[in-house]
Amino acid sequence: MKSRVRALALACLLTAAAPALMAQAAQPLDYIVAVVNSEPITYQELNQEVRRVGQQIAQQGKPMPPADELRRLVLERVINDRAQLQLAREQGIRIDDAAVDRAEQSVASQSGVDVDALRQKLAKDGVTPTAFRSNLRDQLTLSRLHEREVESTIKVSDVDVARAIQEQQASNTDPFTFEYNLAQILIVVPEKANGEQSAALFLQAQKLLQRARAGEDFAKLVQEYSAADRKNGGEIGLRRGDRLPPAFVTAVQSLQPGEWAEVVRTGAGFHILKLVERKAPTGLVQTMVQTRARHILLRTSPQLTQAQAIARLADVRKQVVAGKADFVSMARQMSQDSSAQQGGDLGWASPGMFVPEFEEAMNRLEEEGAISPPVVSRFGVHLIQLTERRRVELSPQQIRESVRNQLRQSRYEDAYTAWARDVRARAFVEMREAPQ
């Protein structure tokens, strides 16, 4: 459900150019093409929607339907939206200005600009702030109506959850939930090794791998060359995939017992890995990736505009990346939230704990120590640094809730379609012909 809410602002941005297109498509004579419960839909309104949808289809590279068919489908969708908005008003659903402000801010953030810059961009397309905010309000209204009328009707029983867990267990292919027994030879790479030294050590690892594949006794090679534990022929014992370095799991997941992976590089050095044993999980195991990050937050105010905050944090990022400043120290000096005393440390976070614009920017960071560009959220402007990531196992209760949410999500489309069809059937819709 959250993904639909998160996509709302972006959907509104895609529809933002509609008024401009309407103006371009304006005809000398406008007329009513349909009436929904006494509320008219005009030719110009329909025309601009047809043009917008056509452009969207073209941008996505999808085949364009015939013009008459496209117009019919768009008109039907406009009728459905109009009927649903009327139902929302009848039920007293109201979206306050603060919610619209947050949605507008979210659109700007996803576009990488502040609200003023977004409005300037829209103005070039002929879209007024009033028209854009009205569109946002409509989309928020529909979202709230769908939560009340559709999501609340979807029921998932404990029996449904138990059956789904059994099915997922039977079809589990997540390599991080399997258990692996690996034997390894570790060739340590010194922390300050230069490129030439690293290349020589890699070549040594490659030659050892060739010798192992040629049939030499792996246990003897372990005893002679490995810098890791040499007991039991270098075997580490059965461990679940989420307890191993991710690079190990990736390297061995397609191997058969007795086979060797290609040389794996980690922070410790070069690893020669042999898959000794692999066991499928006996029960349903689900894991989630948790992220630890730190940030610097600047709150906007009359004294510090959003543009100024972005510029200031962009300069901090430049200094830290160049090695002229330390992120932790800068967070303690600058950050305007309670994490400042901890150098901006936010602790371990599970998916969904942060606002979408922050979380999406954090998730795009791939390497430990990587720093995002300035990120705008409802709280201000952030600079985010990735500290580390880990996989953690969900508890049985968390697994049940995860499966329940998956089932609710999978049933949403059918429930929405049936509900929307009912709303449409109860609405009075009159089609009008073009004037002669």
N, C-alpha and C positions, 0 to 999 in steps of 0.2 A: 504493500500500500504506500509505503514511504516513497518508493521510486516514482510513483505517479505524482506525488506532491512535489518531489524534487525536480521533476521534468516540467512542472507547471510554468515556472518563470521562463525557461527556454522556449517553451511552446508559444508563450505570449510574445517573445521577441520575434519568433518566426512570423507571427501574424501582425507585427507592428507596422509593416509597410502597407497594410491593407488600405487605410484611408488615402495614401498617396496614389495607389493604384486605382482607387475609385475615382479620384480626381482626373487621372489620365484617361480613364475609360468613360468619363461622363459624356452623355449624349445630350443633344439639344432638348430632348423630351424624356422625362423620367416618368415611370408609371409603376403601378403595383402589380407584382407577379403572383403574390400569394398573401393570404390573410390567416394568421394563427390566433384564434380566440380574439378576434377584433384588432389584433396588432399587425400592421402591414409589413411586408418585405418588399422592398423596391427593386426595380430593375438594376439600378446602380449598385445597391448593396450586393445583389447576387453576382453582378458582373465582376466586381472587385474580388469576391471570394473565388470565383471561377479562375480568374487570372492568377491569384495567389497560389491556389492549389496546383494549377498548371505549372507554375514556376517551380514549386516544391518538387513535383514529380520529375521535372526535367533535371533539377539539381541532383536528385537521387539516382538518376540514370535508369529510371523505370520506364516501361513502354507507356506511351500516352494513349488513353482511351479515346474513342471517337468524341468529337466535340459535343454532340447531343447527349451522349451517355455521361460525359463528365459533368455537363450542366445539370442533368437530372439528379446525379448523385450528390452534387454540392447543394442543390436546392433542398434535397431531402435532409441533409445534415443541418442546414441552417434552420429548417423547420423544427427539427428535433431539439436543437439548442434553444430556440426561442420558446418552445413549449416547456422545456425544463427550467429555464430562467423564470418563466411565469409561475411555475409550481413552487420554485424556491421563494419567490416573493409572497405567495399565498401562505407559505409555511413560516413566514417571518424571518427568513435567513437574511442577515444583513452583514456586510463586510465593512468594518470601520476603516478610517483613513490610515491608521497605524499599520494595519495588515497590508494595505495597498503600498504604503511606504516601504515595508519590508520586501514585498515582492519586486518592487521597482529596483530596490537596492540589490536584490539577488540577480536580477537580469543584468544590471550594470556590472556586478562582480563577475558573472560568467562571461561577460564580453571583455573583461580586463580593463574596464574604465570606471570612472566615478559617475554619479547620476547626472551631473551637469554635462559631462562629455557625451553620455548616452542620449540626452535630450537634444544636444546639438546634432548628433548623428541622425536622429530621427527627424529633426527639423529639415535636414537636407532632403529627406525623402517625402517631405510634406506632412509629417505626422506631428500633431500638436501634443503637448504633455497631457492635456485634458482627454484627448481621444485615446492615447495610449493607456492612461490610468483607468479609463472606463473599460477598456478591453481587459486589463488585469483584474478589475473588480468582477467582471462577468466570469472569468475563468476561475477565480477563487470561489465565487458563489456556486458554480457548477461542481467544483471539487468538494465543497462542504455538503452540498445536496447529495452527491454520490456516496459520501461517507455515511450519511444518515439513512439514505433510502436503499442502498445496495450493500455496502460492506456490513452493515448491522444485521442483514438478513442471512448472511452466509454462516451456516452452522457446520462445525466439524466435530464429530463425536470422538470419544476415546477409542471406540472400536475402529473408526477410520484411521486414527493416528497409529494404532497398534498394527493394523494391516499394512499401512504405508511403511512403517519401520521394518517390517519383515521383508517387504519387497525391496527396499533400499539395501538391506543387509545382503539379500541374495544377489543383487546386481552391483555390489560395491566394487569400484575400480580405483578408488583414491589410493595412490601409492603410499601416502603418508600414514595410512592406517594399517598397512601390512607390517609384519615383523621381519627383520633382516638380520642374518648373522654374516658379517663381513670379516675377511682377513685382509690385512693391509701391510704395505711397506710404506713408511713415511721417509721421504728425503727432505730434510729441513732446509728451508731457504732463509738465511740470515736476514734480520729486519732491514739492514742497510745494504743489502746486496744490490749491485748495479745490474744493468741489463745483461752484460756479458756473463756475469756469474750466474744469474738466473737461467740464462740459456744453456749454460754448461750443465747445471743441475737438472734441467728438464731433459737434456739429452741422456744423462745418466739414468733418469727414471724411465725413459723410453726403451733404453737397452735392457733394463731389468724386466720390463713388461714383455719384451720380445723373448727373453730367456724363459720367463714363466710360461708363456704360450707355447714355447718350443718343447716344454715337458720337463724342465728342471724342477727339482724339489722346491716347492714354494716355501716350506718351513725353513729350509736351509738358507734361502735367499733372505728371509725375514731375519734370521739370526745374524747374518753377515752384514746386512745393509740398513735395516729399519731403525729409525730413531724413535719409534713408538713402542708400546708394550710388546715384547717378543714372546710372551707366554702363549702356549696353545697355538703355536704357528702364526701368531699375529691376529688370531680371531678375537673379536670384541664381544661375542655372545649376542644372543637374540635381543634386538632392540626395535621398538616401533619406529616407523619412519619419521614421525615428528620429534623423535628424540635424537635424530642424527642430523648432521649438517645437510641442508637441502641439496647441496651439490652431490653428496653421496647418493641420495635417493634418486635424483635425476639420472645419475650415471648408471645405476644398476637396475632400475625398475623394469627394463626390457630384457635383462639377462636371464639365462637359465643357470641353476646351481652348477658350480664348477667353472663358470666362465669368468673372464676378466673384463673389467671396464677399461676404457681409455684413461690415460693419466688425468687425474683431477687436481686442480690447483685450489688451495685454500690459503688463508692467512698464515697457516703453519708451514706450508710448503707443498710439495708434490706427493700425491697419494697414488699407489698402485693397489687397486681394489679387486678382490676376488669374492664373488657371491657364493657363500657356503650353503645357505639355507634361506628360504623365504616362506612365511606362513601367513595365510589369510586370517583376518580377525574373526574371532568366534562370535562376537556380538557387534551390533551397529556402533561404530565409532565415528564421531564427527569432530572435526577440529575447526578452529577459527584462527585467523591471523590477528594478533594484537600488535599495536604499534606504540612505540615510545618516542615522543618528540618533545622539543622545547620550542618556545616561541617568544617573540617580542611583540607586544600589543601597544599600539598608539590609538587612543580614543580621539575621534574628531570633535571639534568644538569651533566656536567662532574665532578662537585664537589659533586653531590648527585645522586647516581645511583638509579634506580627503586627499586632494592633489599634493599638498605639502607633506602629509604623512607618508604617502606613497614614495615621494621623492626622497624623504629622509631615510626610509627603510631600504630603498634601493641603494643608497649610498653606503649604508651599514653592510648590506650584502656584498657589495663590491669590495669593501675593506676586509671583511672576513674571508672571502674567497681568495683575496690576494695575500692573506696571511698577516695583514697589518692590524687586525683586531681579533679579539676572541668573542665568540657568540655569547658564551655564558656571562662574561663581564659586561658586554653591551646590554644583555637582558637585565642584569641587576641594575644598571644605570638608567635604562630607558623604559622598560616595560611597565605599563600602567595597569597591572592586575596583580593578584595575590601570588602568582608564580614567580614574580621578580626575585624574591629572596632566594629561591631555589635555582636561580639562573635561567628561569623560563621553563623549567622541567614540568611537564604535564602528567608524568607518570604513565603507566600502561593503560592503553585505551582500546576497548573493543569496538567493532564496527557499529556506527550509529550514535556514538557518544558525543560527537562534535556536530556543529551545524554543517549542512551539506557542503557549502562553499569552502569551508576550512578543511573538511575531511577529504574532499575530492583533490584539493591541492596537495595535501599531505600524502595521499595515496599515490600521487604521480611521482613522488620522490622514490628513487630506486636504490641508491647506495647510501650506506650509513655516512652521516656527515653532510649529505646533500642539503642545499638550502633553496627554498622556493623563492620566486619573485614575490613582491608584496601582494597579499591576498586581502580583499575587502570582504567583510562580513557585517552582520547587523551590529556587532560589538565594536567595530573599528577596522583598523588595518593591521595585518599580522605579517610577520616574517617567521617562517617555519623551518626548523632544522630537524631532519630525521636522525634519531639516536640509534634505534635498533628495532628489529621485528622478531616475533617468536610465534610459534604455533602452540595453542593450548587445547586440551581436550575438553569438550563440552560435558557437563554433568548429564545424567539421565534425564533430569527435569528440563535442562536446556535443550537437549535433543528433542524431547517431545514437543516443546514449544516451537522449536525450529521447524519440525515436520508439520505441526499444525498451521504455522504461518505459510509454509509452502503450499499446503492443500487449499488454504483460503485464497491464496494468490491464483492458483490454477483454476479455481471455480469462479473467480471474479468475472471473467469475460462473459461466460454464459449467463450469469446472474444479471450483469449489466445489460446485455442484449435483450433479455426477456423484460426487464424493467423499462428500458427505453421504448420498447415496442408497445408496452402498455400505456406509457405516458402519451405516446404518439396517437394511439387509438382513441384515447379519451379527449384529445384536443379537437376543436372544431377547425378544420383546415379547408380553406376555399382557394382554389387555383384560379388565376385570372389570365385572360388572353391579352396579348399586346394590342393597344388601341389601333384602329385603322386610320 
